[in-house]
Amino acid sequence: MTARPAGRMESVCTAAAEKGGRGEKWPGEAAVKNHSMCMAELLIYGRDSCINAEAGKYMGGQYICIPDIGAGCPLSRLSDIFWNRERLSAHMNGADAATVAHALHALSGYAGRDWL
């Protein structure tokens, strides 16, 4: 199978408010730098962050690896923002976890639903 060309996806990232405050929104972007049948290398931008990541499949499901911070974890479906944000927030601050979760959601529509 041929790899798809590099692509860019934009998203609006959101974070819930803390104790009655207003929620936050900010723009996010994900760039697919390389893609094969079982993995995608990504650059994820949002709120003054640039995160290098690899998302892929293994026999237990899907995963994300973020080498710059020495973190990785299993994912739900790429389109599941809530669950993925909760898993990622154990490894990074809440804003970056939300940015990555929204980027994964955008990625799910890049070449069809949850193509990884």
Rosetta blueprint (number, residue, H / E / L):
1 M L
2 T L
3 A L
4 R L
5 P L
6 A L
7 G E
8 R E
9 M E
10 E E
11 S E
12 V E
13 C E
14 T E
15 A E
16 A L
17 A L
18 E L
19 K L
20 G L
21 G L
22 R L
23 G L
24 E E
25 K E
26 W E
27 P E
28 G E
29 E E
30 A E
31 A E
32 V E
33 K E
34 N E
35 H E
36 S L
37 M L
38 C L
39 M E
40 A E
41 E E
42 L E
43 L E
44 I E
45 Y E
46 G E
47 R L
48 D L
49 S E
50 C E
51 I E
52 N E
53 A E
54 E E
55 A E
56 G E
57 K E
58 Y E
59 M L
60 G L
61 G E
62 Q E
63 Y E
64 I E
65 C E
66 I E
67 P H
68 D H
69 I H
70 G L
71 A E
72 G E
73 C E
74 P E
75 L E
76 S L
77 R L
78 L L
79 S L
80 D L
81 I H
82 F H
83 W H
84 N H
85 R H
86 E H
87 R H
88 L H
89 S L
90 A L
91 H L
92 M L
93 N L
94 G H
95 A H
96 D H
97 A H
98 A H
99 T H
100 V H
101 A H
102 H H
103 A H
104 L H
105 H H
106 A H
107 L H
108 S H
109 G L
110 Y L
111 A L
112 G L
113 R L
114 D L
115 W L
116 L L
